[in-house]
Amino acid sequence: MTAVSPADKDAFFQDVEAAAKKAIWCALATVDGNEPRVRMVHPTWEGDVLWVATGPTTPKATQIRANSAVDIQFQVAPDDFVHLLVRGTAEVLTDPATKKRVWDVMDYDLAQFWPDGPESEAFCLLKITPARVELSEMFGTTNKRVWRA
């Protein structure tokens, strides 16, 4: 395992974003009481922050409000055997300025789900701030790089 130095942080997160773009979906784990809950999401990286679009009353948003701990696992294209794991905290954001700004950051058309645009009250964002990010190959056995906040 190689620890990512502060000097290499930007380059590392560029590699993370490139790997994530090869994955269509990833698994987001939240906590519901004392039990994990996992669902598929399509997040977008912005530097060292991960964004997920959702609704403010979805189970994942409700669970994150109660317990901000999250784990995310991307399974990048099977032929690459690249693995991307993220552990951090999430927060539910509903403020109009952030919703409008991040609407254009997301790498898919959010209007498919929220035709009223970023002003929709049915739309909110999960901002995931990583504490640990692991990028590796072959199930973590090769070229394992780990960044810690």
DRENTORKOL-3810 file (N, C-alpha, C; in nm, 4 decimals):
REM DRENTORKOL-3810
@n.u->0.0837; n.v->-0.1173; n.w->0.0000; ca.u->0.0000; ca.v->0.0000; ca.w->0.0000; c.u->0.0889; c.v->0.1246; c.w->0.0000
@n.u->0.0478; n.v->0.2227; n.w->-0.0777; ca.u->0.1180; ca.v->0.3494; ca.w->-0.0822; c.u->0.0262; c.v->0.4579; c.w->-0.0278
@n.u->0.0731; n.v->0.5305; n.w->0.0720; ca.u->-0.0031; ca.v->0.6441; ca.w->0.1249; c.u->0.0158; c.v->0.7616; c.w->0.0302
@n.u->-0.0930; n.v->0.8297; n.w->0.0007; ca.u->-0.0875; ca.v->0.9453; ca.w->-0.0888; c.u->-0.0434; c.v->1.0661; c.w->-0.0077
@n.u->0.0629; n.v->1.1296; n.w->-0.0520; ca.u->0.1152; ca.v->1.2461; ca.w->0.0193; c.u->0.0319; c.v->1.3694; c.w->-0.0143
@n.u->0.0366; n.v->1.4705; n.w->0.0715; ca.u->-0.0361; ca.v->1.5944; ca.w->0.0406; c.u->0.0034; c.v->1.6536; c.w->-0.0945
@n.u->0.1300; n.v->1.6398; n.w->-0.1325; ca.u->0.1761; ca.v->1.6934; ca.w->-0.2610; c.u->0.1139; c.v->1.6194; c.w->-0.3789
@n.u->0.0753; n.v->1.4931; n.w->-0.3572; ca.u->0.0182; ca.v->1.4116; ca.w->-0.4652; c.u->-0.1343; c.v->1.4066; c.w->-0.4640
@n.u->-0.1960; n.v->1.4806; n.w->-0.3718; ca.u->-0.3414; ca.v->1.4728; ca.w->-0.3547; c.u->-0.4178; c.v->1.5056; c.w->-0.4833
@n.u->-0.3855; n.v->1.6151; n.w->-0.5485; ca.u->-0.4602; ca.v->1.6555; ca.w->-0.6685; c.u->-0.4493; c.v->1.5506; c.w->-0.7789
@n.u->-0.3300; n.v->1.4991; n.w->-0.8017; ca.u->-0.3103; ca.v->1.3967; ca.w->-0.9043; c.u->-0.3854; c.v->1.2690; c.w->-0.8681
@n.u->-0.3828; n.v->1.2343; n.w->-0.7404; ca.u->-0.4557; ca.v->1.1157; ca.w->-0.6958; c.u->-0.6049; c.v->1.1305; c.w->-0.7245
@n.u->-0.6639; n.v->1.2451; n.w->-0.6889; ca.u->-0.8076; ca.v->1.2631; ca.w->-0.7111; c.u->-0.8421; c.v->1.2738; c.w->-0.8601
@n.u->-0.7475; n.v->1.3131; n.w->-0.9433; ca.u->-0.7716; ca.v->1.3058; ca.w->-1.0882; c.u->-0.7805; c.v->1.1597; c.w->-1.1318
@n.u->-0.6943; n.v->1.0752; n.w->-1.0754; ca.u->-0.7007; ca.v->0.9316; ca.w->-1.1047; c.u->-0.8300; c.v->0.8703; c.w->-1.0514
@n.u->-0.8708; n.v->0.9136; n.w->-0.9338; ca.u->-0.9957; ca.v->0.8660; ca.w->-0.8741; c.u->-1.1135; c.v->0.9019; c.w->-0.9639
@n.u->-1.1185; n.v->1.0269; n.w->-1.0079; ca.u->-1.2286; ca.v->1.0699; ca.w->-1.0943; c.u->-1.2291; c.v->0.9921; c.w->-1.2260
@n.u->-1.1124; n.v->0.9700; n.w->-1.2837; ca.u->-1.1043; ca.v->0.8942; ca.w->-1.4092; c.u->-1.1543; c.v->0.7508; c.w->-1.3892
@n.u->-1.1173; n.v->0.6886; n.w->-1.2789; ca.u->-1.1650; ca.v->0.5531; ca.w->-1.2509; c.u->-1.3153; c.v->0.5526; c.w->-1.2288
@n.u->-1.3656; n.v->0.6491; n.w->-1.1535; ca.u->-1.5093; ca.v->0.6558; ca.w->-1.1236; c.u->-1.5916; c.v->0.6747; c.w->-1.2501
@n.u->-1.5390; n.v->0.7484; n.w->-1.3456; ca.u->-1.6127; ca.v->0.7715; ca.w->-1.4702; c.u->-1.6295; c.v->0.6439; c.w->-1.5523
@n.u->-1.5471; n.v->0.5434; n.w->-1.5264; ca.u->-1.5607; ca.v->0.4160; ca.w->-1.5955; c.u->-1.6703; c.v->0.3297; c.w->-1.5336
@n.u->-1.7142; n.v->0.3662; n.w->-1.4159; ca.u->-1.8200; ca.v->0.2919; ca.w->-1.3470; c.u->-1.9516; c.v->0.3667; c.w->-1.3665
@n.u->-2.0549; n.v->0.2954; n.w->-1.4047; ca.u->-2.1854; ca.v->0.3594; ca.w->-1.4197; c.u->-2.2490; c.v->0.3804; c.w->-1.2830
@n.u->-2.2410; n.v->0.2796; n.w->-1.1996; ca.u->-2.3050; ca.v->0.2832; ca.w->-1.0687; c.u->-2.2047; c.v->0.2494; c.w->-0.9603
@n.u->-2.2399; n.v->0.2838; n.w->-0.8389; ca.u->-2.1629; ca.v->0.2383; ca.w->-0.7245; c.u->-2.2596; c.v->0.2115; c.w->-0.6102
@n.u->-2.2125; n.v->0.1398; n.w->-0.5109; ca.u->-2.2940; ca.v->0.1065; ca.w->-0.3947; c.u->-2.2651; c.v->0.2070; c.w->-0.2842
@n.u->-2.3715; n.v->0.2672; n.w->-0.2329; ca.u->-2.3629; ca.v->0.3614; ca.w->-0.1207; c.u->-2.4216; c.v->0.2927; c.w->0.0012
@n.u->-2.3418; n.v->0.2814; n.w->0.1064; ca.u->-2.3888; ca.v->0.2225; ca.w->0.2313; c.u->-2.4125; c.v->0.3331; c.w->0.3331
@n.u->-2.5316; n.v->0.3319; n.w->0.3915; ca.u->-2.5668; ca.v->0.4225; ca.w->0.5003; c.u->-2.5986; c.v->0.3370; c.w->0.6219
@n.u->-2.6325; n.v->0.4036; n.w->0.7317; ca.u->-2.6664; ca.v->0.3332; ca.w->0.8548; c.u->-2.8105; c.v->0.3667; c.w->0.8908
@n.u->-2.8890; n.v->0.2624; n.w->0.9182; ca.u->-3.0278; ca.v->0.2779; ca.w->0.9613; c.u->-3.0393; c.v->0.2127; c.w->1.0981
@n.u->-3.0392; n.v->0.2947; n.w->1.2032; ca.u->-3.0329; ca.v->0.2394; ca.w->1.3381; c.u->-2.8982; c.v->0.1754; c.w->1.3581
@n.u->-2.8975; n.v->0.0436; n.w->1.3761; ca.u->-2.7719; ca.v->-0.0303; ca.w->1.3911; c.u->-2.7400; c.v->-0.1165; c.w->1.2707
@n.u->-2.8140; n.v->-0.0974; n.w->1.1608; ca.u->-2.7971; ca.v->-0.1845; ca.w->1.0462; c.u->-2.7532; c.v->-0.1081; c.w->0.9221
@n.u->-2.6668; n.v->-0.1704; n.w->0.8414; ca.u->-2.6271; ca.v->-0.1063; ca.w->0.7156; c.u->-2.7381; c.v->-0.1163; c.w->0.6125
@n.u->-2.7439; n.v->-0.0189; n.w->0.5257; ca.u->-2.8353; ca.v->-0.0196; ca.w->0.4117; c.u->-2.7526; c.v->0.0179; c.w->0.2894
@n.u->-2.7707; n.v->-0.0550; n.w->0.1812; ca.u->-2.6923; ca.v->-0.0319; ca.w->0.0609; c.u->-2.7873; c.v->-0.0105; c.w->-0.0557
@n.u->-2.7551; n.v->0.0884; n.w->-0.1371; ca.u->-2.8306; ca.v->0.1103; ca.w->-0.2607; c.u->-2.7361; c.v->0.1608; c.w->-0.3675
@n.u->-2.7790; n.v->0.1431; n.w->-0.4920; ca.u->-2.6978; ca.v->0.1857; ca.w->-0.6050; c.u->-2.7237; c.v->0.3338; c.w->-0.6330
@n.u->-2.6166; n.v->0.4076; n.w->-0.6597; ca.u->-2.6247; ca.v->0.5498; ca.w->-0.6932; c.u->-2.5253; c.v->0.5793; c.w->-0.8049
@n.u->-2.5405; n.v->0.6962; n.w->-0.8639; ca.u->-2.4448; ca.v->0.7418; ca.w->-0.9647; c.u->-2.3915; c.v->0.8787; c.w->-0.9196
@n.u->-2.2828; n.v->0.8791; n.w->-0.8438; ca.u->-2.2269; ca.v->1.0052; ca.w->-0.7949; c.u->-2.1329; c.v->1.0703; c.w->-0.8955
@n.u->-2.0976; n.v->1.1938; n.w->-0.8675; ca.u->-2.0025; ca.v->1.2687; ca.w->-0.9503; c.u->-1.8981; c.v->1.3318; c.w->-0.8587
@n.u->-1.7721; n.v->1.3159; n.w->-0.8960; ca.u->-1.6625; ca.v->1.3789; ca.w->-0.8215; c.u->-1.6472; c.v->1.5242; c.w->-0.8648
@n.u->-1.6165; n.v->1.6076; n.w->-0.7692; ca.u->-1.5745; ca.v->1.7454; ca.w->-0.7936; c.u->-1.4538; c.v->1.7682; c.w->-0.7038
@n.u->-1.3357; n.v->1.7504; n.w->-0.7611; ca.u->-1.2144; ca.v->1.7573; ca.w->-0.6789; c.u->-1.2144; c.v->1.6414; c.w->-0.5809
@n.u->-1.2100; n.v->1.6740; n.w->-0.4510; ca.u->-1.2096; ca.v->1.5695; ca.w->-0.3486; c.u->-1.3444; c.v->1.5574; c.w->-0.2775
@n.u->-1.4507; n.v->1.6049; n.w->-0.3423; ca.u->-1.5863; ca.v->1.5937; ca.w->-0.2892; c.u->-1.6686; c.v->1.5086; c.w->-0.3848
@n.u->-1.7533; n.v->1.4256; n.w->-0.3287; ca.u->-1.8403; ca.v->1.3389; ca.w->-0.4074; c.u->-1.9844; c.v->1.3862; c.w->-0.3891
@n.u->-2.0562; n.v->1.4030; n.w->-0.5003; ca.u->-2.1953; ca.v->1.4496; ca.w->-0.4983; c.u->-2.2888; c.v->1.3384; c.w->-0.5434
@n.u->-2.4022; n.v->1.3285; n.w->-0.4770; ca.u->-2.5089; ca.v->1.2373; ca.w->-0.5157; c.u->-2.6379; c.v->1.3175; c.w->-0.5190
@n.u->-2.7110; n.v->1.3065; n.w->-0.6290; ca.u->-2.8416; ca.v->1.3706; ca.w->-0.6402; c.u->-2.9475; c.v->1.2738; c.w->-0.5885
@n.u->-3.0429; n.v->1.3253; n.w->-0.5137; ca.u->-3.1489; ca.v->1.2417; ca.w->-0.4587; c.u->-3.2662; c.v->1.3296; c.w->-0.4194
@n.u->-3.3606; n.v->1.2730; n.w->-0.3528; ca.u->-3.4737; ca.v->1.3483; ca.w->-0.2997; c.u->-3.4590; c.v->1.3647; c.w->-0.1494
@n.u->-3.5099; n.v->1.4724; n.w->-0.0938; ca.u->-3.4911; ca.v->1.4993; ca.w->0.0489; c.u->-3.5646; c.v->1.4029; c.w->0.1414
@n.u->-3.6620; n.v->1.3271; n.w->0.0892; ca.u->-3.7355; ca.v->1.2340; ca.w->0.1739; c.u->-3.7003; c.v->1.0880; c.w->0.1452
@n.u->-3.5983; n.v->1.0642; n.w->0.0639; ca.u->-3.5571; ca.v->0.9271; ca.w->0.0352; c.u->-3.4979; c.v->0.8634; c.w->0.1612
@n.u->-3.5010; n.v->0.7310; n.w->0.1693; ca.u->-3.4395; ca.v->0.6655; ca.w->0.2855; c.u->-3.2932; c.v->0.7043; c.w->0.3056
@n.u->-3.2161; n.v->0.7142; n.w->0.1977; ca.u->-3.0744; ca.v->0.7487; ca.w->0.2161; c.u->-3.0580; c.v->0.8880; c.w->0.2762
@n.u->-3.1379; n.v->0.9844; n.w->0.2329; ca.u->-3.1289; ca.v->1.1198; ca.w->0.2904; c.u->-3.1708; c.v->1.1183; c.w->0.4373
@n.u->-3.2773; n.v->1.0472; n.w->0.4680; ca.u->-3.3249; ca.v->1.0373; ca.w->0.6062; c.u->-3.2199; c.v->0.9715; c.w->0.6947
@n.u->-3.1595; n.v->0.8625; n.w->0.6452; ca.u->-3.0579; ca.v->0.7926; ca.w->0.7234; c.u->-2.9335; c.v->0.8781; c.w->0.7442
@n.u->-2.8937; n.v->0.9533; n.w->0.6431; ca.u->-2.7750; ca.v->1.0385; ca.w->0.6548; c.u->-2.7993; c.v->1.1511; c.w->0.7547
@n.u->-2.9209; n.v->1.2033; n.w->0.7583; ca.u->-2.9504; ca.v->1.3064; ca.w->0.8591; c.u->-2.9330; c.v->1.2513; c.w->1.0008
@n.u->-2.9642; n.v->1.1237; n.w->1.0190; ca.u->-2.9542; ca.v->1.0614; ca.w->1.1516; c.u->-2.8127; c.v->1.0132; c.w->1.1831
@n.u->-2.7386; n.v->0.9726; n.w->1.0788; ca.u->-2.6025; ca.v->0.9210; ca.w->1.0981; c.u->-2.5259; c.v->0.9493; c.w->0.9688
@n.u->-2.4293; n.v->1.0367; n.w->0.9745; ca.u->-2.3618; ca.v->1.0853; ca.w->0.8538; c.u->-2.2564; c.v->0.9905; c.w->0.7971
@n.u->-2.2290; n.v->0.8787; n.w->0.8638; ca.u->-2.1255; ca.v->0.7855; ca.w->0.8175; c.u->-2.1710; c.v->0.7134; c.w->0.6904
@n.u->-2.0832; n.v->0.7103; n.w->0.5898; ca.u->-2.1124; ca.v->0.6404; ca.w->0.4650; c.u->-1.9881; c.v->0.5675; c.w->0.4149
@n.u->-2.0133; n.v->0.4620; n.w->0.3407; ca.u->-1.9110; ca.v->0.3915; ca.w->0.2642; c.u->-1.9618; c.v->0.3826; c.w->0.1209
@n.u->-1.8709; n.v->0.3959; n.w->0.0262; ca.u->-1.9065; ca.v->0.3876; ca.w->-0.1146; c.u->-1.8072; c.v->0.2933; c.w->-0.1810
@n.u->-1.8590; n.v->0.2039; n.w->-0.2663; ca.u->-1.7713; ca.v->0.1165; ca.w->-0.3432; c.u->-1.8098; c.v->0.1247; c.w->-0.4891
@n.u->-1.7130; n.v->0.1647; n.w->-0.5700; ca.u->-1.7272; ca.v->0.1646; ca.w->-0.7155; c.u->-1.6698; c.v->0.0339; c.w->-0.7665
@n.u->-1.7386; n.v->-0.0297; n.w->-0.8566; ca.u->-1.6813; ca.v->-0.1442; ca.w->-0.9269; c.u->-1.6576; c.v->-0.0975; c.w->-1.0693
@n.u->-1.5348; n.v->-0.0673; n.w->-1.0979; ca.u->-1.4982; ca.v->-0.0152; ca.w->-1.2282; c.u->-1.4952; c.v->-0.1309; c.w->-1.3272
@n.u->-1.5170; n.v->-0.0994; n.w->-1.4529; ca.u->-1.5246; ca.v->-0.1970; ca.w->-1.5621; c.u->-1.4547; c.v->-0.3281; c.w->-1.5271
@n.u->-1.5251; n.v->-0.4395; n.w->-1.5394; ca.u->-1.4696; ca.v->-0.5678; ca.w->-1.4960; c.u->-1.3354; c.v->-0.6036; c.w->-1.5590
@n.u->-1.3116; n.v->-0.5613; n.w->-1.6807; ca.u->-1.1851; ca.v->-0.5947; ca.w->-1.7458; c.u->-1.0667; c.v->-0.5230; c.w->-1.6826
@n.u->-1.0936; n.v->-0.4092; n.w->-1.6155; ca.u->-0.9859; ca.v->-0.3319; ca.w->-1.5542; c.u->-0.9486; c.v->-0.3818; c.w->-1.4146
@n.u->-1.0413; n.v->-0.4463; n.w->-1.3453; ca.u->-1.0204; ca.v->-0.4893; ca.w->-1.2079; c.u->-0.9753; c.v->-0.3742; c.w->-1.1185
@n.u->-1.0288; n.v->-0.2561; n.w->-1.1438; ca.u->-0.9973; ca.v->-0.1386; ca.w->-1.0627; c.u->-1.1042; c.v->-0.1252; c.w->-0.9553
@n.u->-1.0614; n.v->-0.0952; n.w->-0.8356; ca.u->-1.1532; ca.v->-0.0819; ca.w->-0.7231; c.u->-1.1338; c.v->0.0550; c.w->-0.6597
@n.u->-1.2448; n.v->0.1171; n.w->-0.6299; ca.u->-1.2436; ca.v->0.2495; ca.w->-0.5686; c.u->-1.3349; c.v->0.2439; c.w->-0.4474
@n.u->-1.2779; n.v->0.2672; n.w->-0.3305; ca.u->-1.3520; ca.v->0.2638; ca.w->-0.2049; c.u->-1.3415; c.v->0.3997; c.w->-0.1375
@n.u->-1.4540; n.v->0.4469; n.w->-0.0856; ca.u->-1.4579; ca.v->0.5772; ca.w->-0.0196; c.u->-1.5278; c.v->0.5612; c.w->0.1153
@n.u->-1.4681; n.v->0.6131; n.w->0.2184; ca.u->-1.5309; ca.v->0.6178; ca.w->0.3506; c.u->-1.5308; c.v->0.7639; c.w->0.3936
@n.u->-1.6450; n.v->0.8097; n.w->0.4431; ca.u->-1.6511; ca.v->0.9491; ca.w->0.4846; c.u->-1.7816; c.v->0.9831; c.w->0.5517
@n.u->-1.8122; n.v->1.1109; n.w->0.5474; ca.u->-1.9371; ca.v->1.1593; ca.w->0.6049; c.u->-2.0158; c.v->1.2297; c.w->0.4957
@n.u->-2.1465; n.v->1.2236; n.w->0.5110; ca.u->-2.2347; ca.v->1.2855; ca.w->0.4121; c.u->-2.3252; c.v->1.3853; c.w->0.4824
@n.u->-2.3672; n.v->1.4836; n.w->0.4057; ca.u->-2.4669; ca.v->1.5777; ca.w->0.4555; c.u->-2.5677; c.v->1.6031; c.w->0.3451
@n.u->-2.6899; n.v->1.6308; n.w->0.3864; ca.u->-2.7980; ca.v->1.6580; ca.w->0.2932; c.u->-2.8060; c.v->1.8089; c.w->0.2751
@n.u->-2.7928; n.v->1.8544; n.w->0.1495; ca.u->-2.7956; ca.v->1.9978; ca.w->0.1208; c.u->-2.9178; c.v->2.0312; c.w->0.0364
@n.u->-2.9895; n.v->2.1334; n.w->0.0802; ca.u->-3.1102; ca.v->2.1755; ca.w->0.0095; c.u->-3.1073; c.v->2.3236; c.w->-0.0266
@n.u->-2.9963; n.v->2.3910; n.w->0.0014; ca.u->-2.9934; ca.v->2.5347; ca.w->-0.0258; c.u->-2.9894; c.v->2.5605; c.w->-0.1763
@n.u->-3.0673; n.v->2.6583; n.w->-0.2217; ca.u->-3.0821; ca.v->2.6828; ca.w->-0.3658; c.u->-2.9512; c.v->2.7107; c.w->-0.4393
@n.u->-2.8606; n.v->2.7857; n.w->-0.3781; ca.u->-2.7354; ca.v->2.8208; ca.w->-0.4472; c.u->-2.6528; c.v->2.6960; c.w->-0.4763
@n.u->-2.6399; n.v->2.6066; n.w->-0.3790; ca.u->-2.5626; ca.v->2.4834; ca.w->-0.3992; c.u->-2.6321; c.v->2.3930; c.w->-0.5001
@n.u->-2.7643; n.v->2.3802; n.w->-0.4880; ca.u->-2.8375; ca.v->2.2951; ca.w->-0.5822; c.u->-2.8183; c.v->2.3442; c.w->-0.7257
@n.u->-2.8251; n.v->2.4741; n.w->-0.7453; ca.u->-2.8104; ca.v->2.5293; ca.w->-0.8806; c.u->-2.6682; c.v->2.5081; c.w->-0.9332
@n.u->-2.5674; n.v->2.5335; n.w->-0.8487; ca.u->-2.4283; ca.v->2.5183; ca.w->-0.8917; c.u->-2.3951; c.v->2.3732; c.w->-0.9244
@n.u->-2.4318; n.v->2.2817; n.w->-0.8361; ca.u->-2.3941; ca.v->2.1416; ca.w->-0.8535; c.u->-2.4785; c.v->2.0748; c.w->-0.9626
@n.u->-2.5959; n.v->2.1277; n.w->-0.9914; ca.u->-2.6780; ca.v->2.0749; ca.w->-1.1010; c.u->-2.5941; c.v->2.0638; c.w->-1.2277
@n.u->-2.5111; n.v->2.1645; n.w->-1.2535; ca.u->-2.4280; ca.v->2.1664; ca.w->-1.3743; c.u->-2.2975; c.v->2.0881; c.w->-1.3591
@n.u->-2.2646; n.v->2.0484; n.w->-1.2379; ca.u->-2.1446; ca.v->1.9685; ca.w->-1.2130; c.u->-2.1710; c.v->1.8210; c.w->-1.2409
@n.u->-2.2928; n.v->1.7771; n.w->-1.2140; ca.u->-2.3267; ca.v->1.6351; ca.w->-1.2284; c.u->-2.3051; c.v->1.5897; c.w->-1.3724
@n.u->-2.2621; n.v->1.4654; n.w->-1.3889; ca.u->-2.2254; ca.v->1.4172; ca.w->-1.5223; c.u->-2.3377; c.v->1.3418; c.w->-1.5933
@n.u->-2.4602; n.v->1.3681; n.w->-1.5548; ca.u->-2.5755; ca.v->1.3156; ca.w->-1.6273; c.u->-2.6889; c.v->1.4174; c.w->-1.6179
@n.u->-2.7919; n.v->1.3970; n.w->-1.6964; ca.u->-2.9017; ca.v->1.4921; ca.w->-1.7061; c.u->-2.9994; c.v->1.4739; c.w->-1.5902
@n.u->-2.9894; n.v->1.5597; n.w->-1.4906; ca.u->-3.0765; ca.v->1.5500; ca.w->-1.3739; c.u->-3.2219; c.v->1.5810; c.w->-1.4073
@n.u->-3.2455; n.v->1.6495; n.w->-1.5196; ca.u->-3.3831; ca.v->1.6826; ca.w->-1.5593; c.u->-3.4648; c.v->1.5569; c.w->-1.5892
@n.u->-3.3990; n.v->1.4433; n.w->-1.6117; ca.u->-3.4701; ca.v->1.3164; ca.w->-1.6292; c.u->-3.5509; c.v->1.2816; c.w->-1.5043
@n.u->-3.4989; n.v->1.3240; n.w->-1.3891; ca.u->-3.5605; ca.v->1.2901; ca.w->-1.2611; c.u->-3.6315; c.v->1.4099; c.w->-1.1976
@n.u->-3.5801; n.v->1.5286; n.w->-1.2239; ca.u->-3.6369; ca.v->1.6512; ca.w->-1.1679; c.u->-3.6597; c.v->1.7503; c.w->-1.2812
@n.u->-3.7687; n.v->1.7331; n.w->-1.3565; ca.u->-3.7931; ca.v->1.8187; ca.w->-1.4731; c.u->-3.8111; c.v->1.9667; c.w->-1.4385
@n.u->-3.8380; n.v->1.9960; n.w->-1.3105; ca.u->-3.8527; ca.v->2.1361; ca.w->-1.2688; c.u->-3.7180; c.v->2.2030; c.w->-1.2436
@n.u->-3.6105; n.v->2.1302; n.w->-1.2619; ca.u->-3.4774; ca.v->2.1876; ca.w->-1.2488; c.u->-3.4290; c.v->2.1928; c.w->-1.1056
@n.u->-3.3185; n.v->2.2633; n.w->-1.0835; ca.u->-3.2566; ca.v->2.2658; ca.w->-0.9511; c.u->-3.3425; c.v->2.3336; c.w->-0.8447
@n.u->-3.4430; n.v->2.4071; n.w->-0.8880; ca.u->-3.5320; ca.v->2.4729; ca.w->-0.7918; c.u->-3.6329; c.v->2.3769; c.w->-0.7309
@n.u->-3.6435; n.v->2.2576; n.w->-0.7870; ca.u->-3.7412; ca.v->2.1598; ca.w->-0.7402; c.u->-3.7212; c.v->2.1276; c.w->-0.5929
@n.u->-3.8300; n.v->2.1297; n.w->-0.5173; ca.u->-3.8220; ca.v->2.0912; ca.w->-0.3766; c.u->-3.8046; c.v->1.9409; c.w->-0.3603
@n.u->-3.8271; n.v->1.8657; n.w->-0.4671; ca.u->-3.8096; ca.v->1.7203; ca.w->-0.4636; c.u->-3.6647; c.v->1.6795; c.w->-0.4897
@n.u->-3.5764; n.v->1.7768; n.w->-0.5103; ca.u->-3.4358; ca.v->1.7531; ca.w->-0.5421; c.u->-3.3478; c.v->1.8071; c.w->-0.4309
@n.u->-3.2504; n.v->1.7259; n.w->-0.3903; ca.u->-3.1477; ca.v->1.7733; ca.w->-0.2975; c.u->-3.0170; c.v->1.7028; c.w->-0.3322
@n.u->-2.9147; n.v->1.7360; n.w->-0.2612; ca.u->-2.7827; ca.v->1.6792; ca.w->-0.2854; c.u->-2.7277; c.v->1.6150; c.w->-0.1601
@n.u->-2.6529; n.v->1.5098; n.w->-0.1793; ca.u->-2.5708; ca.v->1.4535; ca.w->-0.0739; c.u->-2.4281; c.v->1.4948; c.w->-0.1039
@n.u->-2.3692; n.v->1.5651; n.w->-0.0112; ca.u->-2.2280; ca.v->1.6023; ca.w->-0.0235; c.u->-2.1485; c.v->1.5056; c.w->0.0625
@n.u->-2.0628; n.v->1.4290; n.w->-0.0022; ca.u->-1.9827; ca.v->1.3305; ca.w->0.0697; c.u->-1.8400; c.v->1.3812; c.w->0.0790
@n.u->-1.7953; n.v->1.3968; n.w->0.2016; ca.u->-1.6598; ca.v->1.4420; ca.w->0.2299; c.u->-1.5788; c.v->1.3204; c.w->0.2743
@n.u->-1.4883; n.v->1.2750; n.w->0.1899; ca.u->-1.4131; ca.v->1.1539; ca.w->0.2231; c.u->-1.3169; c.v->1.1747; c.w->0.3392
@n.u->-1.3031; n.v->1.0707; n.w->0.4201; ca.u->-1.1991; ca.v->1.0634; ca.w->0.5220; c.u->-1.0881; c.v->0.9703; c.w->0.4740
@n.u->-1.1266; n.v->0.8753; n.w->0.3859; ca.u->-1.0319; ca.v->0.7774; ca.w->0.3325; c.u->-1.0782; c.v->0.7384; c.w->0.1930
@n.u->-0.9852; n.v->0.7365; n.w->0.0982; ca.u->-1.0145; ca.v->0.6925; ca.w->-0.0384; c.u->-0.9059; c.v->0.5939; c.w->-0.0781
@n.u->-0.9501; n.v->0.4787; n.w->-0.1273; ca.u->-0.8573; ca.v->0.3752; ca.w->-0.1716; c.u->-0.8806; c.v->0.3468; c.w->-0.3191
@n.u->-0.7747; n.v->0.3512; n.w->-0.3957; ca.u->-0.7785; ca.v->0.3187; ca.w->-0.5378; c.u->-0.6783; c.v->0.2060; c.w->-0.5593
@n.u->-0.7263; n.v->0.0937; n.w->-0.6140; ca.u->-0.6374; ca.v->-0.0216; ca.w->-0.6287; c.u->-0.6815; c.v->-0.1060; c.w->-0.7474
@n.u->-0.6042; n.v->-0.2086; n.w->-0.7712; ca.u->-0.6361; ca.v->-0.3070; ca.w->-0.8744; c.u->-0.6395; c.v->-0.4446; c.w->-0.8107
@n.u->-0.7029; n.v->-0.5370; n.w->-0.8810; ca.u->-0.7078; ca.v->-0.6779; ca.w->-0.8382; c.u->-0.7527; c.v->-0.6926; c.w->-0.6918
@n.u->-0.8703; n.v->-0.6344; n.w->-0.6628; ca.u->-0.9314; ca.v->-0.6491; ca.w->-0.5304; c.u->-0.8418; c.v->-0.5978; c.w->-0.4183
@n.u->-0.7700; n.v->-0.4908; n.w->-0.4454; ca.u->-0.6864; ca.v->-0.4285; ca.w->-0.3431; c.u->-0.5500; c.v->-0.4904; c.w->-0.3254
@n.u->-0.5112; n.v->-0.5818; n.w->-0.4145; ca.u->-0.3827; ca.v->-0.6492; ca.w->-0.3971; c.u->-0.2699; c.v->-0.5873; c.w->-0.4796
@n.u->-0.3048; n.v->-0.5001; n.w->-0.5748; ca.u->-0.2051; ca.v->-0.4431; ca.w->-0.6645; c.u->-0.2243; c.v->-0.2925; c.w->-0.6746
@n.u->-0.1160; n.v->-0.2207; n.w->-0.6795; ca.u->-0.1179; ca.v->-0.0749; ca.w->-0.6995; c.u->-0.2152; c.v->-0.0049; c.w->-0.6054
@n.u->-0.2150; n.v->-0.0443; n.w->-0.4811; ca.u->-0.3064; ca.v->0.0118; ca.w->-0.3824; c.u->-0.2533; c.v->0.1458; c.w->-0.3315
@n.u->-0.3334; n.v->0.2493; n.w->-0.3554; ca.u->-0.2994; ca.v->0.3836; ca.w->-0.3047; c.u->-0.4123; c.v->0.4284; c.w->-0.2133
@n.u->-0.3748; n.v->0.4853; n.w->-0.0987; ca.u->-0.4735; ca.v->0.5284; ca.w->-0.0006; c.u->-0.4476; c.v->0.6731; c.w->0.0385
@n.u->-0.5529; n.v->0.7536; n.w->0.0282; ca.u->-0.5487; ca.v->0.8932; ca.w->0.0752; c.u->-0.6314; c.v->0.9018; c.w->0.2018
@n.u->-0.5787; n.v->0.9748; n.w->0.2997; ca.u->-0.6528; ca.v->0.9999; ca.w->0.4242; c.u->-0.6587; c.v->1.1500; c.w->0.4481
@n.u->-0.7725; n.v->1.1936; n.w->0.4950; ca.u->-0.7903; ca.v->1.3365; ca.w->0.5260; c.u->-0.7012; c.v->1.3779; c.w->0.6405
END
